[in-house]
Amino acid sequence: MLTNRLKYSVLFCLLGASVSSCQTTDQKKEPEVEHNPAKQVVPERAKDLIGRWDLNVDKDGKVVPSWIEVKLSGFKTLVGSYVGDSGSARPVSHVKLEDGKFSFAIPPQWEGGEGDFVIAGELTATGIKGTVTTNKGVSYNFTGEKAPYLNRTGTVQWGEAMELFNGKDLTGWKTIGGENNWSVKDGILTNAKAGANLVTDQKFEDFKLEAEFRYTTGGNSGIYLRGRYELQIEDSPKDQHPGSLYFGGIYGFLAPNEMATLGPDQWQKYEVTLVGRLVTIVANGKTIINNQEIPGITGGALDSKEGEPGPIYLQGDHAPVEFRKIKITPAKK
C-alpha cells in the first residue's frame, strides 16, 4: 500500500512540474508584432530613394525610356516595380540599399533566355544613375529623375473638339519605326500588317479622346496617351477575367472592372478622359476604369518626360488594326 502511495505521489509531482513548465512557457511568449501602417516610419537611409523615377537609358547610342518605383514594405524592406523600354510593369520583391547604392534583380519577361536582369544604381545630387545589365550580360547606362505628381487644381475647362483623323489621308500624322503599312481607304485608317507606329504631329496635355476601332481575330494594338501610357486594344476572350494586359487595361498598371470587348471584327469605341495622371475609360458605353491614377510610363512609351505634353500614338508594330474615328478635346490652358 505504501509503495502505491509513493508511486502516485511521484506521478502527481511530475504532472505538476509539467503544468508549471507549460505555464512558464506561456508567460515567456514573445509579444505579437504590431501591423500598424500608421506607425511606419521611412528609414533615413531610404527616404531619398523611395518614390517614382523616370529613367533615360543609353541603349547603343539611342535614348530609350524606363521607369522605377521604390516603396517601403513594413518597417525596413524596400520593394518596387520596374518598366523597361518594352513589356509591362514588373514587380520587384526586394530593393537592396547600402551606402546610397541600390540594386535589384528581375527575371526576363518577353526577352526570353535564362538568368536575371540586374539594375544597379546610386543617388546623385540631381537624381539617380546606374546600369541595366541584361540576362545576356550586356550593360546599359541610365540616369533618372523623380517623376512629377501631375496633380491638377480647379475644375477642368474643355476647349474645342478636333478630328485627329480627317477620313481622307494621314495629314497630321507621322510614322516611326519599321515599314509604313498605314493607309486610308473608304474613310477607314488601316494598318495592314505589323510595321511602323503612327504618331500625331500635335502634342497634348489633358484631354478627352474618342476612338472607334476594329481588330481581327488575334488582334493586338494600343493607343498611347501622351505617347507614354498604353490603352490596350487586344482580342481578349469575353469570358476571361479582366486584367491590365487585356482589352481596356492601361498596360501593366490598371485593370478594367469588366471585359467590355465586343470581340473581333466589330466596331468598338473608347472614350478616354486624362487629367494629370488620372484616367477614366469608357469602353462600348461602360465605364471600366474610373478616375484612377496611372503610376508611370508603360513599355513602348516614346519617352519618359512625364511632365511634358505628348502626342497620341497608335501602335502598329504588333498586328493589323483599323480606325474610323479619332477625335480629341484638349483642356483649356
Backbone torsions as a table, in degrees:
resi	resn	phi	psi	omega
1	MET	NA	-44.6	179.1
2	LEU	-61.3	-38.4	179.8
3	THR	-62.0	-42.8	-179.8
4	ASN	-64.0	-40.9	179.1
5	ARG	-61.4	-41.6	178.8
6	LEU	-61.8	-41.5	179.7
7	LYS	-59.9	-48.8	-178.7
8	TYR	-63.7	-36.8	179.1
9	SER	-62.6	-43.4	178.6
10	VAL	-62.8	-42.1	-179.2
11	LEU	-63.1	-44.5	179.1
12	PHE	-63.2	-36.8	178.6
13	CYS	-63.7	-43.4	179.8
14	LEU	-63.9	-43.8	178.5
15	LEU	-62.7	-41.1	179.4
16	GLY	-63.5	-41.4	178.8
17	ALA	-63.8	-38.1	-179.7
18	SER	-64.6	-46.4	179.4
19	VAL	-61.7	-42.8	179.4
20	SER	-61.2	-39.3	179.6
21	SER	-64.3	-43.0	179.8
22	CYS	-62.3	-42.1	-179.9
23	GLN	-63.0	-39.2	179.1
24	THR	-64.6	-40.6	179.3
25	THR	-62.5	-43.9	179.2
26	ASP	-60.2	-39.2	-177.8
27	GLN	-68.5	-23.1	-176.5
28	LYS	-93.2	5.7	179.6
29	LYS	-58.4	140.6	177.5
30	GLU	-69.3	144.8	176.8
31	PRO	-64.0	146.1	-179.6
32	GLU	-65.0	144.0	177.6
33	VAL	-71.0	134.2	-178.5
34	GLU	-87.9	121.4	179.2
35	HIS	-99.6	82.4	-174.6
36	ASN	-129.0	99.2	-179.3
37	PRO	-57.7	-25.1	-179.7
38	ALA	-64.3	-21.8	-179.7
39	LYS	-97.9	5.8	179.3
40	GLN	-71.4	127.5	178.8
41	VAL	-121.5	127.5	-179.8
42	VAL	-67.1	123.9	178.0
43	PRO	-59.0	140.7	-177.3
44	GLU	-56.3	-38.6	-176.6
45	ARG	-67.1	-21.9	-173.7
46	ALA	-105.4	-9.3	-169.7
47	LYS	-61.8	-32.4	-178.9
48	ASP	-79.5	-20.7	-179.5
49	LEU	-90.3	-32.6	-177.4
50	ILE	-62.0	133.0	-179.6
51	GLY	137.7	-168.5	-179.7
52	ARG	-107.6	140.2	-175.5
53	TRP	-128.6	129.5	172.0
54	ASP	-91.8	124.2	-174.1
55	LEU	-110.8	150.8	167.9
56	ASN	-119.6	120.0	-177.7
57	VAL	-107.6	128.4	176.9
58	ASP	-85.5	102.1	-176.1
59	LYS	-110.9	95.8	-179.2
60	ASP	55.0	43.9	176.7
61	GLY	87.4	-6.9	178.1
62	LYS	-109.6	132.5	178.8
63	VAL	-84.5	121.7	177.8
64	VAL	-120.5	148.7	-175.9
65	PRO	-83.9	153.6	175.4
66	SER	-153.5	177.1	-172.9
67	TRP	-158.5	143.0	177.8
68	ILE	-135.7	141.0	167.1
69	GLU	-124.6	134.8	176.9
70	VAL	-118.6	128.3	-177.7
71	LYS	-130.0	158.4	176.6
72	LEU	-93.9	126.6	176.0
73	SER	-112.1	116.4	-175.4
74	GLY	73.8	-137.5	-175.2
75	PHE	-97.7	-23.1	-175.8
76	LYS	-147.8	-10.9	-177.0
77	THR	-82.6	132.9	177.0
78	LEU	-100.4	131.3	176.8
79	VAL	-128.9	-175.6	178.6
80	GLY	175.8	-159.9	178.2
81	SER	-141.9	155.0	-179.3
82	TYR	-139.7	135.7	173.5
83	VAL	-123.6	125.4	176.3
84	GLY	-90.3	-167.2	-179.8
85	ASP	-78.2	-4.9	173.1
86	SER	-148.3	167.0	-179.6
87	GLY	82.1	-172.7	-175.9
88	SER	-108.4	175.1	178.1
89	ALA	-60.0	135.6	-177.6
90	ARG	-118.0	134.2	178.9
91	PRO	-71.0	143.5	176.5
92	VAL	-115.6	117.0	-173.1
93	SER	-78.8	-23.6	-179.1
94	HIS	-159.0	121.4	173.0
95	VAL	-102.9	115.0	179.6
96	LYS	-83.2	138.2	-179.2
97	LEU	-140.6	125.1	178.8
98	GLU	-151.2	126.7	177.8
99	ASP	54.3	40.9	176.9
100	GLY	80.1	-0.7	178.9
101	LYS	-109.4	136.3	-177.8
102	PHE	-124.7	160.2	176.5
103	SER	-160.8	154.6	171.9
104	PHE	-158.1	161.3	-179.2
105	ALA	-124.2	143.2	177.1
106	ILE	-137.2	145.6	177.8
107	PRO	-73.1	160.5	177.9
108	PRO	-64.9	153.3	177.8
109	GLN	-108.6	-97.8	178.7
110	TRP	-85.1	-6.2	-176.6
111	GLU	-72.4	-26.2	-178.3
112	GLY	76.1	-178.1	-179.9
113	GLY	85.5	176.4	-179.4
114	GLU	-103.9	166.8	177.5
115	GLY	82.5	172.9	-174.6
116	ASP	-105.9	157.3	164.2
117	PHE	-84.1	142.2	179.0
118	VAL	-122.9	124.1	177.0
119	ILE	-110.2	123.5	-178.4
120	ALA	-133.6	140.4	-179.1
121	GLY	-162.5	-173.6	179.9
122	GLU	-150.4	156.9	175.5
123	LEU	-75.1	141.9	176.1
124	THR	-123.9	-179.6	-179.6
125	ALA	-66.3	-25.3	-176.3
126	THR	-114.8	-4.0	-177.8
127	GLY	166.0	-126.6	175.8
128	ILE	-136.4	160.5	174.0
129	LYS	-149.1	158.4	179.2
130	GLY	172.3	-154.4	-177.5
131	THR	-135.3	148.0	168.1
132	VAL	-109.2	119.5	178.9
133	THR	-111.5	120.8	-175.9
134	THR	-74.6	171.2	177.8
135	ASN	-72.9	-1.3	174.3
136	LYS	-104.4	5.0	175.2
137	GLY	86.8	9.0	179.1
138	VAL	-90.8	132.5	-176.9
139	SER	-112.5	141.0	177.1
140	TYR	-129.3	140.3	179.0
141	ASN	-84.1	148.1	175.4
142	PHE	-138.4	157.0	168.1
143	THR	-127.6	156.0	-178.4
144	GLY	-149.5	154.1	175.2
145	GLU	-133.7	156.1	-178.9
146	LYS	-59.0	133.1	178.8
147	ALA	-70.7	142.0	-180.0
148	PRO	-72.7	153.5	178.7
149	TYR	-74.3	-32.4	-179.0
150	LEU	60.8	32.0	176.1
151	ASN	-70.7	138.5	177.6
152	ARG	-112.6	145.1	176.9
153	THR	-118.1	152.1	179.4
154	GLY	81.5	177.9	-179.2
155	THR	-92.0	135.3	-179.6
156	VAL	-71.0	132.6	173.0
157	GLN	-107.2	126.2	-174.6
158	TRP	-93.2	143.7	179.0
159	GLY	-89.6	-154.4	-178.8
160	GLU	-85.2	138.3	176.9
161	ALA	-71.2	147.8	176.9
162	MET	-138.6	144.4	177.2
163	GLU	-84.6	119.2	177.3
164	LEU	-79.0	-28.3	176.8
165	PHE	-111.8	120.4	-174.3
166	ASN	-86.5	-0.5	178.0
167	GLY	79.9	1.6	-175.6
168	LYS	-121.9	-44.6	-175.1
169	ASP	-156.3	-168.3	-175.9
170	LEU	-96.3	24.0	176.9
171	THR	-57.5	130.6	-179.7
172	GLY	91.0	1.8	-178.6
173	TRP	-127.9	158.9	173.5
174	LYS	-142.9	153.7	178.6
175	THR	-99.2	148.6	176.1
176	ILE	-136.4	136.5	174.9
177	GLY	70.3	128.8	174.1
178	GLY	75.6	-178.4	-178.5
179	GLU	-78.9	137.7	179.6
180	ASN	-77.2	113.3	176.8
181	ASN	-115.9	16.9	179.6
182	TRP	-89.8	138.8	176.7
183	SER	-155.4	167.7	178.5
184	VAL	-121.8	128.6	177.8
185	LYS	-143.9	127.6	179.1
186	ASP	54.8	38.6	176.4
187	GLY	78.5	9.4	-178.5
188	ILE	-113.8	126.6	174.3
189	LEU	-85.2	119.0	-170.7
190	THR	-125.8	134.1	167.8
191	ASN	-104.4	107.9	-170.2
192	ALA	-69.8	-33.7	179.6
193	LYS	-160.1	169.9	-177.6
194	ALA	-56.8	132.1	-179.6
195	GLY	-173.4	-126.1	-176.0
196	ALA	-76.2	156.8	170.5
197	ASN	-91.2	158.9	-176.8
198	LEU	-118.1	128.1	-172.0
199	VAL	-130.5	138.4	177.7
200	THR	-71.1	149.5	173.9
201	ASP	-69.5	-37.5	-179.1
202	GLN	-79.4	154.9	176.3
203	LYS	-118.6	151.2	-174.1
204	PHE	-136.0	154.2	178.5
205	GLU	-103.9	-88.0	175.1
206	ASP	-100.5	143.1	-174.0
207	PHE	-164.1	166.8	166.1
208	LYS	-114.2	135.0	-175.4
209	LEU	-128.2	135.7	172.9
210	GLU	-119.3	132.0	178.9
211	ALA	-140.0	129.7	174.1
212	GLU	-111.1	127.6	-169.9
213	PHE	-143.8	165.9	177.8
214	ARG	-149.2	140.1	177.7
215	TYR	-130.7	163.1	179.6
216	THR	-95.6	177.4	177.1
217	THR	-56.9	129.5	-178.2
218	GLY	80.6	9.8	-176.3
219	GLY	-63.8	150.1	179.7
220	ASN	-154.8	112.8	178.3
221	SER	-150.0	-163.9	179.4
222	GLY	-176.5	160.9	174.7
223	ILE	-116.3	118.1	-179.9
224	TYR	-91.0	117.8	178.7
225	LEU	-81.1	127.1	-171.1
226	ARG	56.0	18.2	-179.7
227	GLY	72.7	12.3	-172.2
228	ARG	-130.2	-24.5	-172.9
229	TYR	-122.5	110.8	-174.1
230	GLU	-83.2	123.0	168.5
231	LEU	-91.7	116.2	-168.5
232	GLN	-75.2	132.2	168.0
233	ILE	-114.1	114.9	-175.0
234	GLU	-152.9	147.9	176.9
235	ASP	-78.9	75.1	-179.4
236	SER	-89.3	138.1	177.1
237	PRO	-59.0	139.4	-177.6
238	LYS	-65.0	-27.4	-178.1
239	ASP	-94.1	9.7	178.9
240	GLN	-83.5	145.2	175.2
241	HIS	-61.9	140.2	178.3
242	PRO	-60.7	150.0	178.6
243	GLY	-158.3	161.3	-176.0
244	SER	-69.9	-15.0	179.7
245	LEU	-93.1	-3.7	-171.7
246	TYR	-110.2	-175.1	-177.0
247	PHE	-48.8	127.4	175.8
248	GLY	85.5	-1.7	-179.3
249	GLY	-89.7	152.6	165.3
250	ILE	-85.5	111.8	-159.9
251	TYR	-50.6	114.4	175.7
252	GLY	83.6	-7.6	-175.7
253	PHE	-120.0	-56.4	-172.1
254	LEU	-116.8	124.7	177.7
255	ALA	-94.6	140.2	174.2
256	PRO	-69.7	161.1	-179.2
257	ASN	-83.7	-8.1	173.5
258	GLU	-159.3	163.0	178.0
259	MET	-89.1	97.0	-172.0
260	ALA	-95.6	12.2	-179.6
261	THR	-65.6	148.5	173.6
262	LEU	-95.7	-5.5	179.3
263	GLY	96.4	175.4	-177.2
264	PRO	-68.8	156.3	175.8
265	ASP	64.2	22.1	176.9
266	GLN	-121.7	138.4	174.4
267	TRP	-71.4	130.7	-177.0
268	GLN	-131.0	166.4	-173.7
269	LYS	-137.7	133.5	169.0
270	TYR	-110.3	136.3	170.1
271	GLU	-122.0	117.2	-171.0
272	VAL	-120.1	136.0	170.2
273	THR	-121.8	121.7	179.5
274	LEU	-123.1	116.8	177.6
275	VAL	-129.2	114.2	-172.6
276	GLY	61.9	-124.3	175.3
277	ARG	-96.9	-3.8	-173.0
278	LEU	-88.0	126.3	-176.0
279	VAL	-125.4	139.5	171.2
280	THR	-122.3	132.4	-178.4
281	ILE	-126.6	125.3	173.9
282	VAL	-110.9	121.0	-179.6
283	ALA	-114.1	118.4	178.9
284	ASN	51.8	41.3	176.0
285	GLY	86.7	-2.0	-178.9
286	LYS	-112.9	130.2	177.2
287	THR	-77.1	111.7	-174.8
288	ILE	-106.4	-19.8	172.3
289	ILE	-138.9	126.3	-171.4
290	ASN	-122.2	101.9	173.3
291	ASN	53.4	47.8	-179.7
292	GLN	-99.2	150.4	-179.8
293	GLU	-81.7	131.4	170.9
294	ILE	-88.4	115.2	-173.8
295	PRO	-64.3	-38.6	-175.4
296	GLY	-168.1	-173.8	-178.9
297	ILE	-65.7	154.2	175.6
298	THR	-104.9	162.8	179.4
299	GLY	-57.6	138.9	-178.0
300	GLY	92.4	-0.6	179.1
301	ALA	-58.8	151.5	179.1
302	LEU	-72.0	-35.9	179.6
303	ASP	-158.6	178.6	179.5
304	SER	-112.9	22.4	-177.3
305	LYS	-86.5	70.8	-170.0
306	GLU	-65.8	-21.1	-179.6
307	GLY	-81.9	-2.7	-176.4
308	GLU	-108.5	156.2	171.7
309	PRO	-61.3	159.3	179.5
310	GLY	-149.4	167.2	-176.2
311	PRO	-83.4	174.0	165.0
312	ILE	-91.6	132.6	-173.1
313	TYR	-132.5	123.6	-179.6
314	LEU	-98.6	125.1	-177.7
315	GLN	-74.5	124.1	-179.7
316	GLY	-122.5	2.2	-173.0
317	ASP	-93.2	8.4	-178.7
318	HIS	-111.0	-54.4	-172.6
319	ALA	-160.8	167.6	177.0
320	PRO	-61.4	148.6	177.1
321	VAL	-159.2	153.6	179.8
322	GLU	-129.0	147.8	174.4
323	PHE	-131.8	138.6	175.2
324	ARG	-118.1	-9.7	177.7
325	LYS	-153.5	130.3	173.2
326	ILE	-141.1	107.5	-175.9
327	LYS	-126.5	139.4	-178.7
328	ILE	-129.6	143.2	175.3
329	THR	-122.6	102.4	-178.9
330	PRO	-73.3	153.2	172.9
331	ALA	-74.9	147.0	175.1
332	LYS	-72.0	144.8	179.4
333	LYS	-89.3	NA	NA
